Amino acid sequence: MTNHEEIKKEAKQIMDNFMNALKDVDIEEEFVLERDNSYREEGTGKVANPQFQNRFLSNAKKTDGNAIVANKGDWTK
Protein backbone atom coordinates (compact mmCIF):
# COMPACT_ATOMS: atom_id res chain seq x y z
CA MET A 1 0.00 0.00 0.00
CA THR A 2 1.42 3.40 -0.93
CA ASN A 3 1.73 6.28 1.47
CA HIS A 4 -1.09 8.09 -0.35
CA GLU A 5 -3.42 5.11 0.07
CA GLU A 6 -2.50 4.78 3.75
CA ILE A 7 -3.28 8.44 4.34
CA LYS A 8 -6.60 8.08 2.54
CA LYS A 9 -7.48 5.00 4.64
CA GLU A 10 -6.52 6.79 7.88
CA ALA A 11 -8.53 9.89 6.91
CA LYS A 12 -11.58 7.73 6.20
CA GLN A 13 -11.18 6.04 9.59
CA ILE A 14 -10.97 9.44 11.32
CA MET A 15 -14.12 10.65 9.56
CA ASP A 16 -15.96 7.40 10.35
CA ASN A 17 -15.00 7.71 14.02
CA PHE A 18 -16.10 11.36 14.04
CA MET A 19 -19.46 10.56 12.46
CA ASN A 20 -19.95 7.65 14.87
CA ALA A 21 -19.26 9.96 17.83
CA LEU A 22 -21.89 12.42 16.54
CA LYS A 23 -24.60 9.87 15.85
CA ASP A 24 -26.40 10.50 19.14
CA VAL A 25 -26.22 14.29 19.00
CA ASP A 26 -29.61 15.94 18.57
CA ILE A 27 -29.70 18.76 16.05
CA GLU A 28 -32.34 21.34 15.37
CA GLU A 29 -34.33 20.91 12.20
CA GLU A 30 -34.04 24.60 11.39
CA PHE A 31 -31.60 27.21 12.47
CA VAL A 32 -32.29 30.86 11.85
CA LEU A 33 -29.87 33.50 12.96
CA GLU A 34 -31.51 36.85 13.46
CA ARG A 35 -29.54 39.84 14.61
CA ASP A 36 -30.92 43.17 15.64
CA ASN A 37 -27.78 44.90 14.48
CA SER A 38 -25.28 43.27 12.17
CA TYR A 39 -22.73 46.08 12.17
CA ARG A 40 -20.47 47.12 14.99
CA GLU A 41 -20.89 50.56 16.42
CA GLU A 42 -18.05 52.95 15.83
CA GLY A 43 -16.12 53.67 18.98
CA THR A 44 -14.48 56.79 20.26
CA GLY A 45 -11.04 55.69 19.08
CA LYS A 46 -9.78 55.29 22.63
CA VAL A 47 -7.96 52.08 23.43
CA ALA A 48 -9.49 50.17 26.32
CA ASN A 49 -6.20 48.49 27.25
CA PRO A 50 -3.04 50.16 25.89
CA GLN A 51 -0.80 47.35 27.21
CA PHE A 52 -2.77 44.79 25.20
CA GLN A 53 -2.62 47.00 22.11
CA ASN A 54 1.15 47.35 22.37
CA ARG A 55 1.61 43.61 22.90
CA PHE A 56 -0.72 42.86 19.97
CA LEU A 57 1.08 45.27 17.64
CA SER A 58 4.51 43.98 18.70
CA ASN A 59 3.60 40.58 17.20
CA ALA A 60 2.95 42.03 13.75
CA LYS A 61 5.62 41.98 11.05
CA LYS A 62 4.83 45.52 9.91
CA THR A 63 2.76 48.28 11.50
CA ASP A 64 1.76 51.81 10.61
CA GLY A 65 0.90 53.77 13.74
CA ASN A 66 -1.79 51.76 15.50
CA ALA A 67 -2.58 49.54 12.49
CA ILE A 68 -1.15 46.27 11.23
CA VAL A 69 0.01 46.41 7.61
CA ALA A 70 -0.65 43.17 5.74
CA ASN A 71 -1.07 42.02 2.18
CA LYS A 72 -4.11 39.92 1.39
CA GLY A 73 -3.07 36.29 0.98
CA ASP A 74 0.52 37.01 2.01
CA TRP A 75 0.50 34.10 4.49
CA THR A 76 0.00 31.63 1.62
CA LYS A 77 3.34 32.45 0.01
Backbone as XML, in Angstrom:
<?xml version="1.0"?>
<chain id="A" units="angstrom">
  <residue number="1" name="MET">
    <atom name="N" x="0.858" y="-1.185" z="0.000"/>
    <atom name="CA" x="0.000" y="0.000" z="0.000"/>
    <atom name="C" x="0.901" y="1.244" z="0.000"/>
  </residue>
  <residue number="2" name="THR">
    <atom name="N" x="0.612" y="2.193" z="-0.872"/>
    <atom name="CA" x="1.423" y="3.402" z="-0.933"/>
    <atom name="C" x="1.066" y="4.347" z="0.196"/>
  </residue>
  <residue number="3" name="ASN">
    <atom name="N" x="1.943" y="5.287" z="0.412"/>
    <atom name="CA" x="1.726" y="6.279" z="1.475"/>
    <atom name="C" x="0.421" y="7.038" z="1.247"/>
  </residue>
  <residue number="4" name="HIS">
    <atom name="N" x="0.128" y="7.356" z="-0.018"/>
    <atom name="CA" x="-1.092" y="8.090" z="-0.352"/>
    <atom name="C" x="-2.327" y="7.264" z="0.032"/>
  </residue>
  <residue number="5" name="GLU">
    <atom name="N" x="-2.287" y="5.974" z="-0.263"/>
    <atom name="CA" x="-3.420" y="5.107" z="0.069"/>
    <atom name="C" x="-3.569" y="4.947" z="1.580"/>
  </residue>
  <residue number="6" name="GLU">
    <atom name="N" x="-2.457" y="4.886" z="2.295"/>
    <atom name="CA" x="-2.502" y="4.779" z="3.748"/>
    <atom name="C" x="-3.117" y="6.028" z="4.368"/>
  </residue>
  <residue number="7" name="ILE">
    <atom name="N" x="-2.734" y="7.173" z="3.843"/>
    <atom name="CA" x="-3.284" y="8.442" z="4.341"/>
    <atom name="C" x="-4.776" y="8.502" z="4.079"/>
  </residue>
  <residue number="8" name="LYS">
    <atom name="N" x="-5.186" y="8.077" z="2.885"/>
    <atom name="CA" x="-6.601" y="8.075" z="2.543"/>
    <atom name="C" x="-7.391" y="7.152" z="3.484"/>
  </residue>
  <residue number="9" name="LYS">
    <atom name="N" x="-6.826" y="5.965" z="3.753"/>
    <atom name="CA" x="-7.480" y="5.005" z="4.641"/>
    <atom name="C" x="-7.583" y="5.562" z="6.063"/>
  </residue>
  <residue number="10" name="GLU">
    <atom name="N" x="-6.516" y="6.205" z="6.538"/>
    <atom name="CA" x="-6.522" y="6.787" z="7.877"/>
    <atom name="C" x="-7.517" y="7.943" z="7.966"/>
  </residue>
  <residue number="11" name="ALA">
    <atom name="N" x="-7.580" y="8.769" z="6.921"/>
    <atom name="CA" x="-8.527" y="9.888" z="6.909"/>
    <atom name="C" x="-9.964" y="9.374" z="6.947"/>
  </residue>
  <residue number="12" name="LYS">
    <atom name="N" x="-10.240" y="8.304" z="6.189"/>
    <atom name="CA" x="-11.583" y="7.728" z="6.199"/>
    <atom name="C" x="-11.922" y="7.202" z="7.592"/>
  </residue>
  <residue number="13" name="GLN">
    <atom name="N" x="-10.956" y="6.569" z="8.244"/>
    <atom name="CA" x="-11.182" y="6.039" z="9.592"/>
    <atom name="C" x="-11.471" y="7.175" z="10.578"/>
  </residue>
  <residue number="14" name="ILE">
    <atom name="N" x="-10.740" y="8.276" z="10.459"/>
    <atom name="CA" x="-10.970" y="9.440" z="11.325"/>
    <atom name="C" x="-12.374" y="9.990" z="11.116"/>
  </residue>
  <residue number="15" name="MET">
    <atom name="N" x="-12.782" y="10.131" z="9.851"/>
    <atom name="CA" x="-14.122" y="10.653" z="9.558"/>
    <atom name="C" x="-15.207" y="9.694" z="10.053"/>
  </residue>
  <residue number="16" name="ASP">
    <atom name="N" x="-14.986" y="8.379" z="9.862"/>
    <atom name="CA" x="-15.960" y="7.399" z="10.346"/>
    <atom name="C" x="-16.097" y="7.477" z="11.869"/>
  </residue>
  <residue number="17" name="ASN">
    <atom name="N" x="-14.966" y="7.590" z="12.568"/>
    <atom name="CA" x="-15.002" y="7.710" z="14.024"/>
    <atom name="C" x="-15.718" y="8.987" z="14.458"/>
  </residue>
  <residue number="18" name="PHE">
    <atom name="N" x="-15.459" y="10.076" z="13.735"/>
    <atom name="CA" x="-16.095" y="11.355" z="14.045"/>
    <atom name="C" x="-17.609" y="11.254" z="13.854"/>
  </residue>
  <residue number="19" name="MET">
    <atom name="N" x="-18.033" y="10.696" z="12.731"/>
    <atom name="CA" x="-19.463" y="10.560" z="12.462"/>
    <atom name="C" x="-20.121" y="9.623" z="13.481"/>
  </residue>
  <residue number="20" name="ASN">
    <atom name="N" x="-19.420" y="8.576" z="13.864"/>
    <atom name="CA" x="-19.945" y="7.652" z="14.866"/>
    <atom name="C" x="-20.120" y="8.356" z="16.215"/>
  </residue>
  <residue number="21" name="ALA">
    <atom name="N" x="-19.170" y="9.226" z="16.563"/>
    <atom name="CA" x="-19.258" y="9.964" z="17.827"/>
    <atom name="C" x="-20.421" y="10.949" z="17.816"/>
  </residue>
  <residue number="22" name="LEU">
    <atom name="N" x="-20.801" y="11.440" z="16.642"/>
    <atom name="CA" x="-21.890" y="12.424" z="16.544"/>
    <atom name="C" x="-23.265" y="11.806" z="16.341"/>
  </residue>
  <residue number="23" name="LYS">
    <atom name="N" x="-23.322" y="10.488" z="16.208"/>
    <atom name="CA" x="-24.598" y="9.865" z="15.848"/>
    <atom name="C" x="-25.713" y="10.107" z="16.862"/>
  </residue>
  <residue number="24" name="ASP">
    <atom name="N" x="-25.375" y="10.303" z="18.120"/>
    <atom name="CA" x="-26.403" y="10.497" z="19.142"/>
    <atom name="C" x="-26.659" y="11.965" z="19.477"/>
  </residue>
  <residue number="25" name="VAL">
    <atom name="N" x="-26.039" y="12.866" z="18.747"/>
    <atom name="CA" x="-26.220" y="14.290" z="19.004"/>
    <atom name="C" x="-27.507" y="14.758" z="18.338"/>
  </residue>
  <residue number="26" name="ASP">
    <atom name="N" x="-28.362" y="15.396" z="19.120"/>
    <atom name="CA" x="-29.605" y="15.940" z="18.572"/>
    <atom name="C" x="-29.316" y="17.282" z="17.925"/>
  </residue>
  <residue number="27" name="ILE">
    <atom name="N" x="-29.867" y="17.475" z="16.731"/>
    <atom name="CA" x="-29.703" y="18.758" z="16.047"/>
    <atom name="C" x="-31.078" y="19.352" z="15.779"/>
  </residue>
  <residue number="28" name="GLU">
    <atom name="N" x="-31.088" y="20.654" z="15.673"/>
    <atom name="CA" x="-32.336" y="21.340" z="15.371"/>
    <atom name="C" x="-32.662" y="21.141" z="13.895"/>
  </residue>
  <residue number="29" name="GLU">
    <atom name="N" x="-33.923" y="21.058" z="13.595"/>
    <atom name="CA" x="-34.333" y="20.915" z="12.198"/>
    <atom name="C" x="-34.031" y="22.193" z="11.416"/>
  </residue>
  <residue number="30" name="GLU">
    <atom name="N" x="-34.283" y="23.324" z="12.051"/>
    <atom name="CA" x="-34.040" y="24.602" z="11.386"/>
    <atom name="C" x="-33.227" y="25.489" z="12.305"/>
  </residue>
  <residue number="31" name="PHE">
    <atom name="N" x="-32.385" y="26.257" z="11.709"/>
    <atom name="CA" x="-31.596" y="27.214" z="12.469"/>
    <atom name="C" x="-31.669" y="28.545" z="11.744"/>
  </residue>
  <residue number="32" name="VAL">
    <atom name="N" x="-32.179" y="29.536" z="12.432"/>
    <atom name="CA" x="-32.290" y="30.865" z="11.845"/>
    <atom name="C" x="-31.563" y="31.841" z="12.755"/>
  </residue>
  <residue number="33" name="LEU">
    <atom name="N" x="-30.610" y="32.515" z="12.200"/>
    <atom name="CA" x="-29.868" y="33.503" z="12.961"/>
    <atom name="C" x="-30.439" y="34.872" z="12.636"/>
  </residue>
  <residue number="34" name="GLU">
    <atom name="N" x="-30.971" y="35.513" z="13.649"/>
    <atom name="CA" x="-31.510" y="36.850" z="13.464"/>
    <atom name="C" x="-30.766" y="37.794" z="14.380"/>
  </residue>
  <residue number="35" name="ARG">
    <atom name="N" x="-30.263" y="38.843" z="13.828"/>
    <atom name="CA" x="-29.541" y="39.840" z="14.607"/>
    <atom name="C" x="-30.265" y="41.173" z="14.514"/>
  </residue>
  <residue number="36" name="ASP">
    <atom name="N" x="-30.322" y="41.838" z="15.645"/>
    <atom name="CA" x="-30.919" y="43.166" z="15.643"/>
    <atom name="C" x="-30.027" y="44.142" z="14.902"/>
  </residue>
  <residue number="37" name="ASN">
    <atom name="N" x="-28.735" y="43.989" z="15.097"/>
    <atom name="CA" x="-27.785" y="44.898" z="14.480"/>
    <atom name="C" x="-26.611" y="44.060" z="13.984"/>
  </residue>
  <residue number="38" name="SER">
    <atom name="N" x="-26.343" y="44.107" z="12.705"/>
    <atom name="CA" x="-25.276" y="43.269" z="12.169"/>
    <atom name="C" x="-23.973" y="44.038" z="11.954"/>
  </residue>
  <residue number="39" name="TYR">
    <atom name="N" x="-23.941" y="45.281" z="12.319"/>
    <atom name="CA" x="-22.729" y="46.076" z="12.173"/>
    <atom name="C" x="-22.274" y="46.560" z="13.541"/>
  </residue>
  <residue number="40" name="ARG">
    <atom name="N" x="-20.978" y="46.634" z="13.715"/>
    <atom name="CA" x="-20.471" y="47.122" z="14.988"/>
    <atom name="C" x="-20.649" y="48.638" z="15.053"/>
  </residue>
  <residue number="41" name="GLU">
    <atom name="N" x="-20.778" y="49.121" z="16.249"/>
    <atom name="CA" x="-20.891" y="50.564" z="16.424"/>
    <atom name="C" x="-19.492" y="51.146" z="16.454"/>
  </residue>
  <residue number="42" name="GLU">
    <atom name="N" x="-19.341" y="52.287" z="15.832"/>
    <atom name="CA" x="-18.049" y="52.949" z="15.828"/>
    <atom name="C" x="-17.748" y="53.459" z="17.225"/>
  </residue>
  <residue number="43" name="GLY">
    <atom name="N" x="-16.518" y="53.249" z="17.646"/>
    <atom name="CA" x="-16.119" y="53.670" z="18.977"/>
    <atom name="C" x="-15.564" y="55.076" z="18.972"/>
  </residue>
  <residue number="44" name="THR">
    <atom name="N" x="-15.028" y="55.451" z="20.100"/>
    <atom name="CA" x="-14.477" y="56.790" z="20.257"/>
    <atom name="C" x="-13.041" y="56.865" z="19.769"/>
  </residue>
  <residue number="45" name="GLY">
    <atom name="N" x="-12.428" y="55.705" z="19.504"/>
    <atom name="CA" x="-11.037" y="55.692" z="19.083"/>
    <atom name="C" x="-10.084" y="55.500" z="20.245"/>
  </residue>
  <residue number="46" name="LYS">
    <atom name="N" x="-10.628" y="55.511" z="21.462"/>
    <atom name="CA" x="-9.783" y="55.292" z="22.635"/>
    <atom name="C" x="-9.522" y="53.807" z="22.800"/>
  </residue>
  <residue number="47" name="VAL">
    <atom name="N" x="-8.331" y="53.466" z="23.202"/>
    <atom name="CA" x="-7.963" y="52.078" z="23.426"/>
    <atom name="C" x="-8.327" y="51.693" z="24.854"/>
  </residue>
  <residue number="48" name="ALA">
    <atom name="N" x="-9.058" y="50.600" z="24.991"/>
    <atom name="CA" x="-9.487" y="50.168" z="26.320"/>
    <atom name="C" x="-8.309" y="49.689" z="27.162"/>
  </residue>
  <residue number="49" name="ASN">
    <atom name="N" x="-7.344" y="49.027" z="26.525"/>
    <atom name="CA" x="-6.202" y="48.486" z="27.252"/>
    <atom name="C" x="-4.929" y="48.727" z="26.431"/>
  </residue>
  <residue number="50" name="PRO">
    <atom name="N" x="-4.236" y="49.828" z="26.680"/>
    <atom name="CA" x="-3.042" y="50.159" z="25.890"/>
    <atom name="C" x="-1.947" y="49.094" z="25.964"/>
  </residue>
  <residue number="51" name="GLN">
    <atom name="N" x="-1.814" y="48.405" z="27.100"/>
    <atom name="CA" x="-0.801" y="47.349" z="27.208"/>
    <atom name="C" x="-1.097" y="46.206" z="26.246"/>
  </residue>
  <residue number="52" name="PHE">
    <atom name="N" x="-2.386" y="45.835" z="26.137"/>
    <atom name="CA" x="-2.773" y="44.789" z="25.201"/>
    <atom name="C" x="-2.497" y="45.242" z="23.768"/>
  </residue>
  <residue number="53" name="GLN">
    <atom name="N" x="-2.847" y="46.482" z="23.462"/>
    <atom name="CA" x="-2.622" y="46.997" z="22.109"/>
    <atom name="C" x="-1.140" y="46.944" z="21.748"/>
  </residue>
  <residue number="54" name="ASN">
    <atom name="N" x="-0.286" y="47.361" z="22.649"/>
    <atom name="CA" x="1.152" y="47.348" z="22.367"/>
    <atom name="C" x="1.667" y="45.925" z="22.188"/>
  </residue>
  <residue number="55" name="ARG">
    <atom name="N" x="1.209" y="45.006" z="23.015"/>
    <atom name="CA" x="1.609" y="43.611" z="22.902"/>
    <atom name="C" x="1.119" y="43.020" z="21.582"/>
  </residue>
  <residue number="56" name="PHE">
    <atom name="N" x="-0.111" y="43.347" z="21.214"/>
    <atom name="CA" x="-0.716" y="42.863" z="19.974"/>
    <atom name="C" x="0.067" y="43.376" z="18.769"/>
  </residue>
  <residue number="57" name="LEU">
    <atom name="N" x="0.357" y="44.669" z="18.763"/>
    <atom name="CA" x="1.083" y="45.267" z="17.639"/>
    <atom name="C" x="2.528" y="44.785" z="17.575"/>
  </residue>
  <residue number="58" name="SER">
    <atom name="N" x="3.115" y="44.442" z="18.706"/>
    <atom name="CA" x="4.507" y="43.980" z="18.700"/>
    <atom name="C" x="4.645" y="42.623" z="18.022"/>
  </residue>
  <residue number="59" name="ASN">
    <atom name="N" x="3.556" y="41.871" z="17.878"/>
    <atom name="CA" x="3.596" y="40.577" z="17.201"/>
    <atom name="C" x="3.508" y="40.701" z="15.684"/>
  </residue>
  <residue number="60" name="ALA">
    <atom name="N" x="3.128" y="41.849" z="15.190"/>
    <atom name="CA" x="2.953" y="42.029" z="13.750"/>
    <atom name="C" x="4.299" y="42.257" z="13.069"/>
  </residue>
  <residue number="61" name="LYS">
    <atom name="N" x="4.403" y="41.769" z="11.822"/>
    <atom name="CA" x="5.623" y="41.982" z="11.046"/>
    <atom name="C" x="5.826" y="43.467" z="10.751"/>
  </residue>
  <residue number="62" name="LYS">
    <atom name="N" x="4.732" y="44.124" z="10.341"/>
    <atom name="CA" x="4.828" y="45.517" z="9.915"/>
    <atom name="C" x="3.618" y="46.285" z="10.438"/>
  </residue>
  <residue number="63" name="THR">
    <atom name="N" x="3.856" y="47.446" z="11.002"/>
    <atom name="CA" x="2.763" y="48.277" z="11.504"/>
    <atom name="C" x="2.895" y="49.686" z="10.947"/>
  </residue>
  <residue number="64" name="ASP">
    <atom name="N" x="1.797" y="50.409" z="11.016"/>
    <atom name="CA" x="1.758" y="51.808" z="10.612"/>
    <atom name="C" x="0.937" y="52.535" z="11.671"/>
  </residue>
  <residue number="65" name="GLY">
    <atom name="N" x="1.608" y="53.139" z="12.617"/>
    <atom name="CA" x="0.901" y="53.771" z="13.737"/>
    <atom name="C" x="0.260" y="52.699" z="14.585"/>
  </residue>
  <residue number="66" name="ASN">
    <atom name="N" x="-1.050" y="52.734" z="14.707"/>
    <atom name="CA" x="-1.787" y="51.755" z="15.504"/>
    <atom name="C" x="-2.460" y="50.686" z="14.637"/>
  </residue>
  <residue number="67" name="ALA">
    <atom name="N" x="-1.977" y="50.512" z="13.402"/>
    <atom name="CA" x="-2.580" y="49.542" z="12.490"/>
    <atom name="C" x="-1.542" y="48.521" z="12.031"/>
  </residue>
  <residue number="68" name="ILE">
    <atom name="N" x="-2.009" y="47.310" z="11.777"/>
    <atom name="CA" x="-1.148" y="46.275" z="11.228"/>
    <atom name="C" x="-1.215" y="46.358" z="9.715"/>
  </residue>
  <residue number="69" name="VAL">
    <atom name="N" x="-0.058" y="46.364" z="9.069"/>
    <atom name="CA" x="0.006" y="46.407" z="7.609"/>
    <atom name="C" x="0.181" y="44.972" z="7.125"/>
  </residue>
  <residue number="70" name="ALA">
    <atom name="N" x="-0.723" y="44.534" z="6.261"/>
    <atom name="CA" x="-0.652" y="43.165" z="5.744"/>
    <atom name="C" x="-1.137" y="43.149" z="4.301"/>
  </residue>
  <residue number="71" name="ASN">
    <atom name="N" x="-0.617" y="42.220" z="3.534"/>
    <atom name="CA" x="-1.068" y="42.019" z="2.177"/>
    <atom name="C" x="-2.003" y="40.829" z="2.148"/>
  </residue>
  <residue number="72" name="LYS">
    <atom name="N" x="-3.130" y="40.978" z="1.471"/>
    <atom name="CA" x="-4.108" y="39.919" z="1.389"/>
    <atom name="C" x="-3.473" y="38.671" z="0.779"/>
  </residue>
  <residue number="73" name="GLY">
    <atom name="N" x="-3.607" y="37.549" z="1.467"/>
    <atom name="CA" x="-3.066" y="36.290" z="0.981"/>
    <atom name="C" x="-1.579" y="36.128" z="1.155"/>
  </residue>
  <residue number="74" name="ASP">
    <atom name="N" x="-0.931" y="37.047" z="1.850"/>
    <atom name="CA" x="0.522" y="37.010" z="2.012"/>
    <atom name="C" x="0.969" y="35.778" z="2.786"/>
  </residue>
  <residue number="75" name="TRP">
    <atom name="N" x="0.127" y="35.258" z="3.686"/>
    <atom name="CA" x="0.502" y="34.103" z="4.488"/>
    <atom name="C" x="0.564" y="32.827" z="3.655"/>
  </residue>
  <residue number="76" name="THR">
    <atom name="N" x="0.008" y="32.844" z="2.441"/>
    <atom name="CA" x="0.003" y="31.632" z="1.616"/>
    <atom name="C" x="1.275" y="31.489" z="0.809"/>
  </residue>
  <residue number="77" name="LYS">
    <atom name="N" x="2.108" y="32.491" z="0.812"/>
    <atom name="CA" x="3.344" y="32.453" z="0.012"/>
    <atom name="C" x="4.445" y="31.746" z="0.735"/>
  </residue>
</chain>
